């Protein structure tokens, strides 16, 4: 392969802003995922309670802290403002003189001290709600379903706290959901990086078509096979380097997992480079090529995600999804991150795809050359 011609191809890619963005985007997303991986979002699901100063007993405040954060407000107006604020999910907690509160009431903006429905917050002559044996909760009405249900049940839970103390309650952390979401984002980013090689090839060849360079290449002392090899190498190197850098940023693997990951990257990048040649062959203009690239990326990304989340691993539909090369890449990366099983099946499927796609491209090229030779 002519090194000078390959250098020219790389220079042409460097002048294309879309190709540069395609190369850098997975790396930047990988950096963002790496920075956010250590954040704990469990506090976002924690309930927030607002109380009035000197209203609840220390025992009640301590009980509330078991289920969420507690913020103390000096006046009733400040407490109601915090509950009504749309950007918060604060549940207002006041002492209940009657001790018979069965649910939460809703307040409306501007009705200080008045609950919607006409009932008033129990208070004495100083304006401070009177103490009682129970609590009452009030909310604004625009909370999430979970927060609203918590507010409705809170007074009853507080009334039955004596019964609850007879049982031992253990809360087991469930990091699986958060880990699954993190792994899913990493895999989507890496699959995007692997199959971005098609963008390099497609944009390069289509630009040569529009600039007339493709006709100059036809008279150069270079065979069709050499030209195709140069184009494949451009997309292959771009996709491989982008994916390797993204993997170094996002994934911490054992030594035994490096070879399977490298095989996934190499085979997927090769298929992506071939895909770029197919897109360029059927695209007559740059805009048409961009549309084809977007459609191929959606086809490569969306089905594996849906099949992975919705269908069991041993199902027929899950097996049929291997007809897409990106599915084998997606499933293999998820296995690597989850540490579940080997990657022999995924690597074999990708190898078959490489052979089939390469032979298909060769047959199409030979057929096109034959049709040109048959013309008078």
CORMOTA-V594683 format. One record per pair of residues at least 12 apart in sequence whose ideal C-beta (glycine too) atoms are under 7 Angstrom apart, sorted by sequence separation. I is the first residue (numbers start at 0). J is the second residue. D is the distance in Angstrom with one decimal. If there is no record, write none. Layout:
I J D
I J D
This chain:
79 91 7.0
104 116 6.4
138 150 4.8
78 91 5.6
278 291 4.7
104 118 6.6
136 150 4.5
246 260 6.5
278 292 6.1
306 320 4.2
331 345 3.6
48 63 5.1
330 345 5.8
136 153 4.8
278 295 6.6
303 320 6.5
136 154 5.9
302 320 6.1
327 345 4.3
48 67 5.6
50 69 6.1
52 71 5.3
135 154 5.9
46 66 5.8
47 67 5.7
48 68 6.9
52 72 6.6
134 154 5.6
303 323 6.8
306 326 6.7
46 67 3.3
47 68 5.2
48 69 4.9
49 70 5.3
50 71 5.6
51 72 6.0
52 73 5.3
133 154 6.1
243 264 6.5
274 295 6.1
302 323 5.8
327 348 4.1
328 349 6.8
45 67 5.1
242 264 4.9
303 325 5.5
307 329 6.5
327 349 5.0
45 68 6.2
47 70 6.9
49 72 6.0
83 106 6.6
114 137 5.9
134 157 5.1
303 326 4.4
307 330 6.8
51 75 6.2
82 106 6.3
133 157 6.4
299 323 6.7
302 326 6.7
83 108 4.9
96 121 4.5
133 158 5.7
239 264 5.9
300 325 6.7
324 349 6.1
204 230 6.3
239 265 6.6
242 268 6.6
299 325 3.9
303 329 3.7
307 333 6.7
51 78 5.6
79 106 5.9
93 120 6.0
203 230 6.7
321 348 5.1
324 352 4.2
49 78 5.2
63 92 6.5
239 268 4.5
200 230 5.2
203 233 6.2
238 268 3.8
106 137 5.3
49 81 4.9
79 111 5.8
105 137 6.8
49 82 6.1
96 129 4.8
98 131 5.1
100 133 5.7
103 136 4.1
104 137 4.6
105 138 5.9
106 139 6.3
200 233 6.1
235 268 5.1
238 271 5.1
94 128 5.8
97 131 6.3
98 132 4.0
99 133 6.9
100 134 6.8
103 137 5.9
105 139 6.6
199 233 5.4
200 234 4.0
235 269 5.7
238 272 6.8
76 111 5.3
93 128 4.8
94 129 6.9
96 131 3.9
98 133 3.6
100 135 4.0
103 138 5.4
105 140 4.1
199 234 4.4
75 111 6.8
94 130 4.6
95 131 4.6
55 92 6.9
75 112 5.9
94 131 5.0
197 234 6.3
234 271 6.2
235 272 4.5
95 133 4.1
196 234 3.4
199 237 4.5
234 272 3.4
54 93 6.2
55 94 5.7
95 134 5.6
196 235 5.9
47 87 6.8
49 89 4.6
54 94 5.4
94 134 6.1
95 135 4.2
47 88 6.0
49 90 6.9
93 134 6.8
196 237 5.5
231 272 4.5
234 275 4.9
47 89 4.9
48 90 5.4
49 91 5.1
50 92 5.1
51 93 6.3
92 134 5.5
93 135 5.5
196 238 3.1
231 273 6.7
47 90 6.9
49 92 6.8
195 238 5.5
46 90 6.5
48 92 5.1
92 136 5.7
194 238 7.0
91 136 6.6
193 238 5.7
231 276 7.0
90 136 5.5
91 137 4.5
192 238 6.7
195 241 6.2
230 276 6.1
91 138 6.8
103 150 3.8
90 138 5.5
103 151 4.8
102 151 4.5
192 241 4.5
193 242 4.8
227 276 6.6
103 153 7.0
192 242 4.2
75 126 6.8
102 154 6.8
101 154 6.5
189 242 5.9
192 245 4.8
88 142 5.3
100 154 4.1
101 155 6.4
270 324 4.8
82 137 6.6
88 143 6.7
82 138 6.2
83 139 4.8
85 141 6.3
90 146 6.8
189 245 5.6
82 139 5.3
188 245 6.1
189 246 6.3
267 324 6.9
88 146 4.8
90 149 7.0
90 150 4.6
188 249 6.9
267 328 4.6
185 249 4.7
185 250 6.7
263 328 5.8
263 331 5.0
263 332 6.7
193 264 6.2
196 268 5.2
200 272 5.6
54 127 6.7
194 267 6.5
54 128 5.6
193 267 4.0
197 271 4.7
201 275 4.3
205 279 5.5
59 134 6.4
193 268 5.7
196 271 3.7
197 272 6.9
200 275 2.8
204 279 3.5
260 335 6.1
195 271 6.8
196 272 4.5
199 275 6.4
200 276 5.7
209 285 6.2
259 335 6.7
51 128 6.4
194 271 4.3
197 274 4.0
198 275 6.7
201 278 4.1
205 282 5.4
193 271 6.1
197 275 3.6
201 279 4.8
196 275 6.2
200 279 6.3
256 335 5.6
263 342 6.9
270 349 7.0
205 285 5.4
266 346 6.9
197 278 6.2
201 282 6.9
263 345 6.9
267 349 6.4
270 352 5.6
205 288 4.4
252 335 6.7
259 342 4.4
263 346 6.9
266 349 3.9
270 353 5.9
273 356 4.8
277 360 6.8
262 346 5.1
266 350 6.2
269 353 5.4
273 357 6.2
276 360 6.0
202 288 6.9
250 336 7.0
263 349 6.9
270 356 5.9
201 288 5.3
259 346 6.9
266 353 5.7
273 360 5.8
201 292 5.8
198 292 5.6
62 157 6.7
197 292 6.6
62 160 6.3
197 295 6.4
46 146 6.8
194 296 6.9
46 149 5.6
194 299 5.1
191 300 6.7
190 300 6.4
187 300 6.7
187 304 7.0
194 325 6.1
190 325 5.8
193 328 6.1
40 177 6.9
190 328 5.6
190 329 5.6
223 364 6.1
186 329 6.0
189 332 5.9
36 181 6.1
223 368 6.9
186 332 4.4
186 333 5.6
186 336 6.9
182 333 6.4
185 336 6.6
32 184 5.7
32 185 6.0
182 336 4.4
182 337 6.7
32 188 6.7
29 188 5.6
28 188 4.8
25 188 5.2
25 191 5.4
25 192 3.5
25 195 6.9
21 195 4.8
21 198 4.6
18 198 6.2
17 198 7.0
18 199 5.4
18 202 5.6
17 202 6.1
12 199 5.8
15 202 5.6
12 203 6.2
11 203 5.9
8 203 6.4
22 237 5.9
26 241 6.4
33 248 5.2
25 241 5.6
29 245 4.2
33 249 5.9
32 249 5.7
26 244 5.2
30 248 5.8
22 241 5.1
26 245 5.6
29 248 4.1
25 245 4.7
29 249 4.6
8 229 5.9
12 233 6.4
26 248 6.9
5 229 5.7
9 233 6.8
0 225 6.5
4 229 5.6
8 233 4.8
12 237 7.0
5 232 6.3
0 228 5.7
0 229 6.3
0 232 7.0
